[in-house]
Structure formats: structure tokens, C-alpha cells
């Protein structure tokens, strides 16, 4: 069982379309404030990929849309959960096939490769939560 030392949850949204850079910046601010020394470059990339998917594939990308971001921190582990605003027909998944020339479809593949573990949950309200964990 993991005992989390810190839990931080906030809504990131804007009057226009959600800016993924803002989501990334908020996550980084929290990690710096708590003095965590995880590989921030990897965390930045993972957060951007998941937030971008929320903007592209859910109501999070509509005007006024946003995401809920939860950070759970322990001495050796970071868990990031990003919940979209719902409105998607499918669920987040890694494409089975694709071409090296495809312009999209590799985000969750990168999440799978860079995170120590990751997963998705669909709430009864239709909102998806994508999470990942990294270990120091």
C-alpha cells in the first residue's frame, strides 16, 4: 500500500480553449513547491500528452472546458491523474496499428514507455481519467 505524503487537486480551465501549457506549468509549480526531484522533462511530456488528448477528444477542448489535475506524492513516487470533461464516445487507448507517417496516435504510446505504470478509468458521468506514475 502506498501512503501519499501530499495530495494536490485543482481545476485548470480558461474562458477560451484550454491551454495545455497551463496544465503543464501548474503541475511543475506544485512539484517545485513541494521540492520534488522527479525527472521533470518526462513528467512535462506525459502531462502534455494526456492533457492534449483531453482537449482533442472531449468537452475539455470546448470554450470554457478544462481538466481536473490531481498529484499524489510520496517520498519515492509521483502519481498524476488528469480527468477530462466527458463528451467522448471512445476511451483512451493505444492504437493497434499505425504508420510511421501518422501525425497523431503516439501520445499514449509515449506515456506507456516513459511512465512506470499508467491506466485509464471511465466514470459513470462519462468523464475519463488518465493516470501515470513515475518512481524516483
Residue, then its C-alpha position, 0 to 999 in steps of 0.5 A: x500500500x502506498x501512503x501519499x505524503x501530499x495530495x494536490x487537486x485543482x481545476x485548470x480551465x480558461x474562458x477560451x480553449x484550454x491551454x495545455x501549457x497551463x496544465x503543464x506549468x501548474x503541475x511543475x509549480x506544485x512539484x517545485x513547491x513541494x521540492x520534488x526531484x522527479x525527472x521533470x522533462x518526462x513528467x512535462x511530456x506525459x502531462x502534455x500528452x494526456x492533457x492534449x488528448x483531453x482537449x482533442x477528444x472531449x468537452x475539455x477542448x470546448x470554450x470554457x472546458x478544462x481538466x481536473x489535475x490531481x498529484x499524489x506524492x510520496x517520498x519515492x513516487x509521483x502519481x498524476x491523474x488528469x480527468x477530462x470533461x466527458x463528451x467522448x464516445x471512445x476511451x483512451x487507448x493505444x492504437x493497434x496499428x499505425x504508420x510511421x507517417x501518422x501525425x497523431x496516435x503516439x501520445x499514449x504510446x509515449x506515456x506507456x514507455x516513459x511512465x512506470x505504470x499508467x491506466x485509464x478509468x471511465x466514470x459513470x458521468x462519462x468523464x475519463x481519467x488518465x493516470x501515470x506514475x513515475x518512481x524516483 
